[in-house]
Amino acid sequence: MSSHDVEDPTRVIDSNPQEWIPFGPIEGASFKVLVADAELRQVVFMFKFEPGTVLPPHTHECHAIAYTIDGSWDYEGLHLPTGAIAYEPVESTHTPTSEQGATLCVVLKSESDTFLVNHMPDGSELVLDTPFFKALEGVTREQGEAILAAAG
């Protein structure tokens, strides 16, 4: 088999027509899951902070790269304006905020099926894993809200 016979796995994903899904348990946050690759344990998603959003602290069970497309956001004394990239290693914990609002493109890469653990104000943990992201890959806002509501 020649290299010309191999299917090229390259894909172009236009995030513009995809609807923002409000992240129910975290007010002021919404997202669009673009790619959730269970085999490679990778996720690519868009994330939006509304102005004045304070996220709960979360711990990374993965490596994360977050590119700031517009606006700005902060955590632990770091300021990330438009064009900035946050490189977040495994086991890092932080509490992101955004006064003006921001839009990010985030890439997660894990050695397991778990990516992020959100430490919610009521003491519970909200785990974002492969099945979570896979269920929300490319869905409409209505479908995403129904999936999140069913998940509790």
C-alpha positions in Angstrom: 0.0 0.0 0.0 1.5 3.4 -1.0 1.2 6.5 1.1 -1.4 7.7 -1.5 -3.7 4.9 -0.4 -3.9 6.0 3.2 -6.9 8.1 4.2 -5.8 11.5 5.4 -7.3 12.0 8.9 -7.0 15.8 8.7 -10.3 17.6 9.4 -11.4 21.2 9.3 -14.0 22.1 12.0 -15.8 25.4 11.7 -17.0 26.3 15.2 -19.0 29.4 14.0 -22.3 27.6 13.2 -22.1 25.5 16.4 -24.2 26.9 19.2 -22.9 27.9 22.7 -24.1 25.6 25.4 -24.6 27.2 28.8 -22.6 25.2 31.4 -25.6 24.8 33.7 -23.9 24.3 37.1 -21.4 27.1 36.4 -23.1 30.4 35.9 -21.6 32.7 33.3 -19.8 29.9 31.4 -20.6 28.3 28.1 -18.8 26.0 25.7 -18.8 24.2 22.3 -17.1 20.8 22.2 -15.4 20.6 18.8 -13.5 17.3 19.1 -13.7 14.6 21.7 -11.2 11.8 20.7 -11.6 8.9 23.1 -8.8 6.9 21.4 -6.2 9.7 21.7 -7.7 11.0 25.0 -7.9 14.5 23.6 -10.5 17.2 23.7 -10.8 20.5 21.8 -13.5 23.0 22.9 -14.3 26.6 22.8 -15.0 28.2 26.2 -16.7 31.6 26.9 -16.6 33.6 30.1 -19.4 36.2 30.4 -18.3 39.5 32.0 -17.8 39.1 35.8 -17.6 35.3 35.8 -15.8 33.5 38.6 -15.4 29.8 38.0 -15.1 27.3 40.8 -11.6 26.0 41.4 -10.6 23.1 39.3 -7.8 20.5 39.2 -6.3 19.2 36.0 -6.0 15.5 35.5 -4.6 16.4 32.0 -2.3 18.8 30.2 -4.2 21.9 29.0 -3.5 24.7 26.5 -5.9 27.6 26.5 -5.6 30.3 23.8 -7.3 33.6 24.5 -9.2 34.5 21.3 -10.7 37.7 22.6 -11.2 39.5 25.9 -9.1 38.6 28.9 -9.2 36.4 32.0 -7.1 35.8 35.1 -6.1 33.2 37.7 -3.6 33.1 40.6 -2.1 36.5 39.7 -1.7 35.7 36.0 -3.4 37.9 33.4 -4.3 36.4 30.0 -5.3 39.0 27.4 -6.2 38.4 23.8 -3.5 36.3 22.1 -2.1 34.9 25.4 -1.7 31.1 25.9 -2.0 29.4 29.3 -0.1 26.1 29.5 -1.5 24.2 32.5 0.2 21.0 33.7 -1.3 17.9 35.3 -2.3 18.4 38.9 -2.4 22.1 38.7 -5.4 23.7 40.5 -6.7 27.2 39.9 -9.7 29.5 40.0 -10.2 31.4 36.7 -12.1 34.7 36.5 -13.0 37.2 33.9 -14.0 40.8 34.6 -14.6 41.8 30.9 -15.4 38.4 29.5 -13.3 36.2 27.2 -13.5 33.5 24.5 -10.9 30.7 24.6 -9.9 27.7 22.5 -8.9 24.9 24.8 -7.0 21.7 24.1 -6.9 18.9 26.7 -4.7 15.8 26.6 -5.0 13.1 29.3 -3.4 9.8 30.2 -6.7 8.7 31.5 -10.4 9.3 30.7 -10.6 12.1 33.3 -9.7 15.7 32.3 -10.9 18.2 34.9 -12.3 18.0 38.4 -14.4 21.1 39.4 -14.6 21.7 43.1 -18.1 23.1 43.5 -19.2 25.6 46.2 -21.4 22.9 47.8 -18.4 20.7 48.4 -19.2 18.3 45.6 -16.9 17.5 42.6 -18.0 17.9 39.0 -15.8 15.6 36.9 -15.3 16.3 33.2 -14.3 13.1 31.5 -14.3 11.5 28.1 -17.9 10.4 28.1 -18.9 14.0 29.2 -17.1 15.6 26.3 -18.1 12.9 23.8 -21.8 13.3 24.6 -21.5 17.0 23.9 -19.4 16.9 20.8 -21.1 18.9 18.0 -24.5 19.0 19.6 -27.0 21.9 19.5 -27.7 24.1 22.4 -31.0 22.3 23.1 -29.4 18.9 22.9 -26.6 20.0 25.2 -28.9 21.5 27.8 -30.9 18.2 27.8 -27.7 16.2 28.2 -26.5 18.4 31.1 -30.0 18.3 32.8 -30.1 14.5 32.6 -26.6 14.3 34.1 -27.8 16.3 37.1 
